[in-house]
Amino acid sequence: MQLIDPNHPAYRRLWVRVAIVAVCFGWAVVEFVTGDPFWGVLAGGAGAYSFYILFWTFKPQPPATEPVVQPDAEEEGPAATAEKPSKDGQAE
């Protein structure tokens, strides 16, 4: 079971992934310094898991882009073949 979806667009930027891992390990240090090793181990485990998913096994997916479809001249309807009015409002 994956808790972090590495294909989510939010994780494409490197600084986001670094920040997530740094915050988890930083919080683990805070918990150990304040004398609560249980929460420190949990935060450290979250940091290790996020490092594994976001760096070790991360394979960035290129953004999905749809090809631009340009209309062909054959597909244009009768509006394209109608006479265009000149500057004085009269059809040419």
N, C-alpha and C positions, 0 to 999 in steps of 0.2 A: 504494500500500500504506500503510495506516494503522498506526502503531506504538502509538498511544494511542487507545482507544475512548472518545470523549467522552460516550457514552450510559451508561457504567458508573455505577452509583449512588455510587461513591466520589468522583466529581468534581462532585457536585451542590453541595457547600458551597464557597463562594468562598475560604475560608482554605486549603483543600486545594490548590486550583489555584494560588493565590498562592505557597504554600510550595514547590510543585514547581518553579515558574519561578524563584523566588528562590534555591533551593538550586543549581539548574543554573548560573545566572549567578554566584552566589557562588563556586562551585567553579572556574569559569572564571577569575575574578579571582585566586583562590589560585594557580592554575597559572601565570598570567602573572607574578605577583609572585615566585614561586619560580624563575622562569626556564625554564619548560617550555611553550613556546608551542603545541606540537602538541596536548597534552592540553587546553590552554586553548581552542583552536579547537574541539576536539570537544565539550567541555562547553558552550561558548558556542552551538554549533550545536544541541545538545540543548535548551538554554534557549530558543533562538529557535523551534525546532520545537514545543516544548511551549507556548510563548506563542501561537503561531499556532493550534494545535489547541484549547487550553483557553480562549482568550479571543477570538481573532479570528473563528473559525468555530463557536464553541460555541453550540448551541441546546439549552437544557435541555428534557428530556422530562418531562412530568408523571408522577408515580408511577402505575403501573398499579394500579388498585383494582377488585376485582370487586364487583358489586352484591350487597347482602345479600338473600338469598332468605328470605322468611318463609313458613312453611307455611300453607296455607289450611285452613279448617275442614273442607272437603270431602275433603281428602287424608288426614286423620287416620284411623287405623285403629280397630278395635274397642276398643282400650285407652282411647281418649278417651271412649267412650260407656259404659264399664263403670261400675257403681255404686261410689261412693266410700264407704269405711267411715267411720262417725262416730267420735267420740272413744272410745266404749266398745268399739270393734271390731266392732260390728254394722252390717250394711249397712242403709241407709235405704230 
